[in-house]
Amino acid sequence: YESFESLDDLLVAVYDRVVDGLTEAVTGAVFAGPPDLRAQMRTAIETILDFIEEDPRRGRILYQVALGNETLNRRRLETGRRLVELIESFGFLWGGRWAGRGKDPMHFQYCSGY
């Protein structure tokens, strides 16, 4: 704790470390598996769940503490934007970019073969 200027700085460092570990675990698992999109999505979801189950503190940091702290919540939103960009780089469309009533930030869509 003494290495940080504030408790918020410590919390952000811990949050970033957990996010980096999760990102590394998911990308490693997905790229090590078959190139089939459905299998990759299943692998990604299973890896996320395993990552949190292995150490439940990770889930608390990502999904509880981050919501209750203003500084961490801002970092969580930044991380979410980076996640959207990563998912879009694989060819998905993000519903948060849609206009009007169809706008849906919880929606990703993958289309091919048109």
Secondary structure, DSSP 8 states (H G I E B T S, - for coil): -TTSSSHHHHHHHHHHHHHHHHHHHHHHHHHHS-S-HHHHHHHHHHHHHHHHHH-HHHHHIIIIIHHH-HHHHHHHHHHHHHHHHHHHHTTEEEGGG--GGG--TT-EEE----
